Amino acid sequence: MKNLIIVMIAILFAAGCSDYLELKPTDKVTPESIFASEAGIEAFLANLYRNMPIEDFNCAPGNGMNWNPGDANNAGWYEYVVTDDGIGSERNDLGGSYDWWESGYRFNKDVNLFFNYLPDITSISKSSLDLLYGEAYFLRAYTYYALAKRYGGVPIITSIADVSDTLALYVPRSTEKETWDFALAACDSAAMFLGEGDGKRRRATKWAALALKSRVALHAASVAKYWDEAPLSGRAVDEKLVGGMTQEDALNYYEQCIEAAGKIIDAGVFSLYKPSPANAEEAAENYRLLFEYPNNALEEVIFLKGFDRIGVGYGSNQDNWGNPAQTAGAWPHPGRFNPTLDLIDTYESYSSPGYSSPIVTTTDGNTENYSGYNPSRTYLTFDDPQDIFRDKDARMHGTVIIPNSIWKNTQIIIQGGYIQPDGTSLIEGSGEIEVNGVTYYAYGAATPLLYSGFDTYGGNMTRTGFGFKKFLSTTYIPMLGWNFSTTDYIDLRYAEVLLNYAEAVVESGRGDQAKATKAINDLRKRAAHKSDITLTLENVLRERRVELVYESRRHWDLVRRREYHKIFNNTRKTALVPVLDLRNMKYIFIRQYVSRADPLTYVTRSYYNGIPGTATNRLIQNPQY
């Protein structure tokens, strides 16, 4: 796959065609000419891979997927900040629309075009042709997975329509179950045709097909089991275009997940990257490196999306948006991704393994009070803001920037105020005070160039007390311009396969309990935990959340398990504010709701997107749209 996009661009410009996928004008480039040579086939396939519905750095709710134009103003719109795991420095959203209808069927048309011409390809060997069939099925599976999880049952279209046959153009929706079954069958076909690949992980392999199947089957199983936790009504429900599946269906899908994931586990081809760290510090850095340099961790990476080139349509803005204000370089809009206290609370501590470990800030141990600073409470004190996090799971330290920690050789100052010597407080407001000849600043330093928290300046500061670290490059210096980041994105990795297996086993009671238990404990040992935990649903879901955080899984986990509306019911996201107490020169921490953020409620109809154009395409609309 590497450099195939460059080949494709050269072919297109040489042919004088500006829009390859539309294949117009046909007197310049015809499908026959494209598929007549290996270079043309590779170029077409490269474009398909590039436009796959992978929810990577360029997926932004409200803007769609593969959204990286010359003004990709998607700051704060990534999946990271629309769940309970984060919030944008200036936004306060719940998921956006995540639409992919028109783009999905355009992509499906190109996959069908690929299928249409595969039987006529004679320029390559039979074994090479089989691999192309496998890739075509993989792309088809991914397409219908992306459609099913957004819309439920959709029209299944597997051929290029004859536009002169107007009746044939109106394809009705299949049931949701039929759509999931179609995607899973495509995964099976892909795995049958595909081999083990070239070792670079940028093209589909049988392992990628099986990993995708485990993801698809787990999603289908959860919907089948939990869809009526958020009951909907109407014609789409009556005709089982959404929901309508049975517990027997759920069990069948869980078993398919177990089988697919089990094949990968049993094969022994993949393993966790650096599974046995010497200590928690090493574990944190290993976890971070996995995402900064995924091509150095191919024992764990099953399938990734490459970002070799920069500029419009190629790179991403991950590093520009994600860096804290103090390491913004020439980029004027950093600090847009703010991890929440709710996420930080979810991580275990090493001294109390097997449970989430909320940050304790007061002597009474109350972690449910978010009302802000109260002088009548007795706060725990710390010499260094980092001290309160010392016992936390290494994955937290590899994922977020905590106050006073070092990032890019810079101490990241995140402070939300101070307590004056007379006991009065200044919280989340600018100010300065002199004490014993030393000037202290509410935000920890004199100017916004020297701190990264709580100030409203430019929308560039965290308002949760935490910065974003996962995926960021330690060598890239943010520039004034768009799409300069080239970190590859891991779409499928072995850790997710382990978690898919464990969840399917614990939910269904089928599969190998010992293998599932080992799966979650291997992940914890990679994070420097020493003790094993039991296989319970609570343990599996906690492990899933902290292991896969910010990998575009949390949103869909809440959707498939029908938990979004339970978590977000007039709910406010939470922050942890470090405050310097000038009476003793110690730091205290305040648990509070995120400032300038309204309560949020998830509307149950949002478990399915509305289908556009139903007035003309004759499709049955989803409930409540």
Order of alpha helices (4+ residues) and beta strands (2+ residues): alpha-alpha-alpha-beta-alpha-alpha-alpha-alpha-alpha-alpha-alpha-beta-alpha-beta-alpha-alpha-beta-beta-beta-beta-beta-beta-beta-beta-beta-alpha-alpha-alpha-alpha-alpha-beta-beta-alpha
